[in-house]
Amino acid sequence: MSARFLTLHNGSAVPFHEVPRLELTAFLQQMIDAVDRGWRVSSYFGIPTEAGATLCCALSSTSDGSIALATAEAAGSFPSIARFCPQVQLFEREIAEQCGLPAEDHPWFKPVRFHRAFVSGRDAWGRAAGEPIPVGVMDYYRVEGDEVHEVAVGPVHAGIIEPGHFRFQCHGEEVFHLEISLGYQHRGIEQGLMGGPDPRTPFRMETIAGDTTIGHMQAYCMALEALAGTRVPARAEALRGIALELERLANHTGDLGAIAGDVGYLPTASFCGRIRGDFLNMSAVLCGSRFGRGLVRPGGVLFDLGPAERDDLLARLDAAQSDLQGAVEILWDAPSVMSRLENTGTVPADTARELGLVGPAARACGLNRDVRRDHPYGIYRMAQIPVVTAHHGDVCARSTVRWLEAGKSLDFIREQLKQLPGGGCRNESGPLQPDRIAVALTEGWRGEVCHVAITGADGRFLRYKVTDPSFHNWPGLAMALRGEQISDFPLCNKSFNLSYCGFDL
């Protein structure tokens, strides 16, 4: 990375005034050059100012575990670099929406979540202050032709799922293009975090994406611990790791069952639905909540694990592992299943790299990236989990990665339970230091979770930026449908299983 960017490691903080403030053109060129050299854009956001916004970028590297930071000032508008660096196109639209600044020359400039800017009186699309902003009402990409037709799906769907709008351009059954419009779950999370933290903040963090409670809460705690200089006891780090891997197991198991259900293979679908509940119940053994709520807090964890609970968890793990193996192996042995999974919804590795995909969706394309190894934190500094990859980028590869990761997580949890460190579970976390910036990355079950916290002169949040892995991966789903049959959409969608509310912050 160029010396123009300041580098730090995961879960650390530096004085915000020490982050280089570059001239805008140089700042954007440095971003393009860094991505060309293999860096990823983990976060890119704006801090509203009277004249415009302070743009801040956090880049991450798998080669040496570094995170690079720089800022630049934008007034009135800012240039888009999405044509040269596609992974920033959503970030740019988000900056425009939150800060009220147009992104000049953006290839498809439109709202992300359909809300007013954080600064009153500014709007990137020139909408009047009192004008309603109905979600999803905008121009959509259209393919012209006498035999081309358009299919609109959602935002209301059959079943109990979150709202999102999907618009397909098709020729017969073949999908030429899929455009995804979200924003129906927008809750104003980031805007509400300004001026925090306060007693409500941990509960907001736990519900950013309800199935990623531990992933987001750990990132939040890492950021606060860095800002306050708090040390976390070794026992707490191990318990956090156990909880994070249980969260991964529950969701991977549920996804394998749902994928089986989407191809009509009911034995695995039924078994995995029940086994997912077994893993959720193990989280309840840790803290009383099946989703891990109330467990992770700044300084450590609120609940310890006694010998009886540890032995109970080990027995439950053995039983669940045996059941899961039987449920999934019959899936791989069914030729009719494999014919539906293989070569369906393929995302080429170059496309995945260009879009900045993360988590199992990236690893299924052969991209060897995992925050637990590349930017180790907590217990993962001491205990490594082997990274699993596949190479075909299709539904089968995404399913295989989930299955193999489940086995690695089971081994990790068992190892940690058998050698839990002694000592306490939590240290008191002091006040946040003023004028600091902290970056925290965790590997949630969908992929990289990124939290960036910036404090002002009063030690309160000047800005708190959250990037859920779904923010990176929704464009990947759109690309997975290119050239596919429209009837493959439910299966492709489930193989990514992205969060609507985690995107709609």
N, C-alpha and C positions, 0 to 999 in steps of 0.2 A: 504493500500500500504506500502511496505517496506520502511524503512527510507532511503534506498539507492536511492530512487527516490525523486526528488523535486516536491512538489505539489503546484499548483496554481489554480486560478479560471478563468473561461472563460473571455476573453477580457482583460487579465492583462499581464504585462511584468516583467521579472526579469533579472538581470545581467547574461549574458550567461556563464561567468566563474564560476558562482555559481551552475550551473547545474551539478550534480554528473557525473564524468567520471569514469566509471566502467571498470574492466577487462572484456574482450569480453565474455568469457564463463559465468561469473556471470551476465552480462548484458542480455544475451539471456535467461538464466535460470529465471531471474526475470520477463522477459516478459512472458514466458510460465506460470509461477506460477500466475502472475497477471490475465492473461486471464482465467486460471482455476478457479479463485475466482470471475469471473464475469466482469472484466474490458474488455474494447474493445480497439483495436489498431486503433486510429483515424488517426495517421500518422506515417510513418516509412520511413526514407529517409537517404541519404548520402550527406555529404559535401566533395567534392573532396579535397584531400591533395596530397602532393608530393609523400608520401609513399603509399597512398591508399585512405582511406576515414574515416571521422568521422561519425559514425552511430548515428542517433538521433531518439528516439522513443517518441511519445506522446500518452499516454493511457488515456482513459476517463472512469469515473465511474458514473452510474446512481444513486448510493446509497447516495452520499453526494455532488454531483456536482463538484468533483475534477478532475483536469487534472494532470497527473504525467509525469515528464520529466527525461530522463537520456541519456547519450551518452557513446560511446565506440569507441576505435580506431581499425580499420581493415587495414591490410597491405597485399597486394598480392591477398587475397581472404577473404571470410567470411563464417562461417558455416550457412547452412539453418536450420531453425526450422519449416519449413512448414509441415513436417510430424506430428509434435506435436501441431501445431497452424496453421490450414489451412488458417485463415484469413490474414496471412502475405505472402502467396505465390506470389501474384502479386507485393506486395511491394518489396520483395526480387529480383524478376526479374527486376523491375524498378531500384533498386539500382545498380544491376549488369550492366544494360545498360547505366545508366547515369554516373557511376563512373568507369566503365571498370574493375570491380572486379567480378570474378566468385563466384557464390553462391554454396558452396560445398554441395553435397548430396541433391540438390533440386530435388523433385520428377518429375518435367517436365520442365527442364531448357531451356528456349528459349526466344527470344526478346519479348518486349511488344509493342514498337512503331517503331522499325527498323530504328534507327538513330545512329550516332556516339556518343561516350562518350563525356561528357563535357570536359574531359582532353584528349588532343591529344596524340596519341601514345599508348593508352591503349584500349583493347577490350576484353570483358569477354568471347567471343567465339573464340578468336585468329584469327579474320579476318584481312587481310592485309589492310593497310591504304588506298590504292586506290581501294579496292574491292567494287563494288556496293552492296548496301543492299536493294534488292527489297522487298517491303512490302508483307507480307503474304507467302513468299517462305521459307518453313521450313518443318520439319517432323511433321506429324499429327498422333494422336493416331488412331490405327486401330484395329478393331475386326475381327479376322480371322474366316473363315467358308464358306462352299460352298453356303449357302443361305443368307449370310450377304452381303449387298451392301452398297455403300457409296454414299451419296448425297451431292453435294457442291452447296451452295447458295451464290451469291454475289462474289466480293464486289459491283458490279453494280446491282442495284435492280430496279424492276418496280416501277414507281412512283417517287415522288420528296422526297427522303430520303437520309440520309448520307450513306457512304460506309462502309461496314463491311462484313467479310467472315464468313460463318457458315458451318461447315462440320459435317454431321450426319452419324453415323454408325447405320444401320437399319436392321431389319429382317422383311421383308414384310413392313407393315406400322408402326411397333413398333420401337421407337427410343431407342437404347441401350446407345448411348453416343452422346453428342453434344459438339463440340469444337469451340470456338469463337476466331477469330483472328481479331484484330483491328489495328490501326496505320495509316490508310489511311488519317486521318485528322490531323496528327501531324504538329504543327505550331511552335514548339520551344518556347512555352510560358515561361516555367520555366527558361530555359537557358537565354532567353532575359530579364528576370527580375533581374538577377544578376547585381549589381552595381547601381540599381535604388534606390528610385523611380525617375522618370523623367516625363515630361509632357505627354508622351504616356501611362504611366502606368495605369491610370484610364480607358482608353479606351480598353486596353488589358483585364483588369479585367471584364469589362462589356460584353466582347465577349468570355470569357472562355467557357461558354455554353449560347448561345444567349437567351434561354428561362428561364435562371436563372440569369438574370442581377442583380436583387436586392439581391438575396441570396449571390452571390459572392461579389458584391460590398459592401454589409454591412460587410461581414467578413474582407475584405481588409481594410475598414475604421476603424473597431474595432482594427485591428492589428496596424495600423498607429497611432491611437489615444492613444493606450496603450504605444507605443514607444515614443510618443511625450508628453505624459501627458496631453492630450487635453480632456476637458469636453464637452459633447454634450448637448445642451439645451433640456429640456423636450418636447417642441413642435416638435423639429426635430425627437426625438425618436419615438413619436407617428406617425408622417408622414412616417417614415421609416417602422414602423410596418404595417401601412395601405397599403403601396406599396407592402410589402412582401406578405401580405395576398391576395391582388389583383392578384399578380403573381401566387399564389397557386390556386386561383379560376379559372383563365383563363386556366391553364394547366390541372387541374382536370376536368374541364368541357370539354375541348377538348379531353381528354383521354376517358371519359365516352362516348362521341359521337363516337370516333374511335373504341372503343370496340364494341359498338352497330353495327357499320358498318361492322366489321369483322365477325359478326354472321348474317349479312344480314338484320338487323332490321333498316330500313332506316328512320322511323320517328324520333327516338331519335338521330340518326346520323346527320340528317339535322338540327334539332332544336339546338343541342349542338354546331354544327359548327358556327351557327349564334350567340348563346349566348356567346360563347368564345370571339367573336369579341366585344360584349358589355363590357365584363370585361377588355379587352385590351384597349378599348376606355376610360374606367374610369382611367386607368393609364395615358392616354394622357391628361386627365383633370388635373392630378397632375403636369405634367411636359412637356407636349407637345409630348412625345414619348410613343407609345403604348407598348413598352417593358421596359419602365422606365429608359431609358438611359439619363444621364445628371442630374438625380435627387439626388442621394446619393453621397456625397463627404466628405472627412475627415473634421470633425468638425460639421457635420450636414447635411442639404439638401440645394440645390440651389434655390428651389421654395417653396413659402408659399402657403397657401390655404385660400382664402378669404371667406366671408359668402355666397356669391352667388355660388361659386364653391362647397362649402360644401353642400349647399342645393341641388344643381344639382346632386352631387354624391349620396346623400341619396335617391333622387327620382329614380335615375338609379338603385341603389341597390334593392329597392323594386320591380321594374319592372323585373329585371333580376332574382331575387329570385323566383318570381311567375312563370316566364317562365321556369326556370330550374327545379322547382319542378314538373311541368306538364310534361316536357320532360323526366325526369328520372323515374317518377312513372309508366309511361306506359311501361317502360323497365322491371321493376320488376314484372309487372302484366302479362307479356307474357310468358307462359309456355315453348314455343320453345326456347326463349332466356335463361331462367334459366337452361334448360337441357344442353345447351352448356357451360354455365359459371360454373356450379357446378361440382366439382370433376375433373376439367381440370387444368393441370399445377400446381399440388399441391407440395408445399415445406414444409416438416415437420418442426416443431418449432426447434427441435434439430439441423437440418441441417442449418436453418437460423441463429441460435445462433453460430454455429461452423464457418460459413462463415463470420460472422460479418455484416449481412444485416442491412440496415438502412431505415428510412422513411416508407412510406406506404407498401412497400414490406415486411419489418420486422413486422410492426404492424398487417398486414394481417395474419401473422403466430402466433399471440398472444404475440409477444415481445413488452412489454410496454416501449418503448423508444422514446423520443422526446426532442430535444435540447432545445426547448422553455420552457419546464418544468424542465428538468434535469440539464441544464446549462444555466439558464435564463440570458438574455442579453437585453439591450435596454428597450423598453416598456414592454417586457415580465417579467421584474422584478416586475412590478406593476400590470399587468393585465394578468391573466392566461387564457390559452385556454385549455379546457378539451382534454385529449388525447383519441383518438378513436382506438380501437383494434378489430380485428376479430380473429377467431381461426382455420379456416380450411386451410389457406395458399394457396387457389386456386384462379383462375381468379375471381370467384364471390366474394371472400373475399377482393381481391385487389380493385375490383370495389366498393364494399360496403364501404371500408375505405375512398376512394376518395369522395364518395357521402356524407358521414357523416362529413368528414373534411370540405367539402365545406359549410355545414350549420354552423359549428362552426366559420369558417372564416367570413362568412356574419354577424353573431352576433357580432363578435369582431370589425369589421370595423365600423359597425353602432354605436356601443358603443363609439369607439374612436372619430368618427366624431362629436358626440353630446357633447363630453366633452374635446375638444382639449385644451391643456394648452396654456396659453398666453406666451408672450415673443418672443424672437428672434428664428431664425431657424438655425443659424450657428455661431460657434466661430472659430476664426482663429487657424489653427493647426501649431505649431512651428516645429523646426527641430527635426529629429529623434535622440534619444540618442544613443551613440555608445555602442557596446558590450552588446546588449540586445537581448532577445528572447521573442516574444509575440505569444500567441496561441489564435485564434479566431474561435469559432464554431457558425454556424447559422443553422437553420432548413429550408433548401430550400424545394421546393415542392416535390423533389425526396427524400429528407432526409438530413442527416448531411453533411454540407459543412465545411471543415477544412482548415484554412490558418495558416501557421507557418512562421513568419518573423524573421530573424536573422540579426542584424547589425554588421558590423565590426568596427574597430577603427575609421573609417572616418564617421560613421553614415549612410553609404549606405548599401544596401542589400548584405550581404555576401551569403545568401541563402534565397530563398522564395519558400516555398513548398505549393502546392495546391492539395487538395484531394476532388474531386467531388464525390457526392454520387454514381454515376454510377460506379466508381472504385470499390466500395464495392459490388455492386449489379449485375454486369454482371455474375459472377459465379452462382448467384442464378437463373438466367434465364436458364443457362445450366442444373442445377439440376431439374428445373421445367419440362424439356422435358424428363427426364428419365422415360421410360416405357409408354410414351404418343404416340399418333399417330402423324406422321410427319405433317399431315394436320392441327394439332393444333398449329404448330409453330407460324403462324402470330398472332393468338389470344393471345398466351402466351407472345410473344414479345411485343405486344401492351399493355398488362396488366402491364408490367414492364416499358415500354416506357423510356428506358435509353438513355443517351447521348453518341454519338460517339465522338464528338469534345471535350466534357467535360472530356472524358477518355484520348483522344489523345493529351495531353498537350505537 
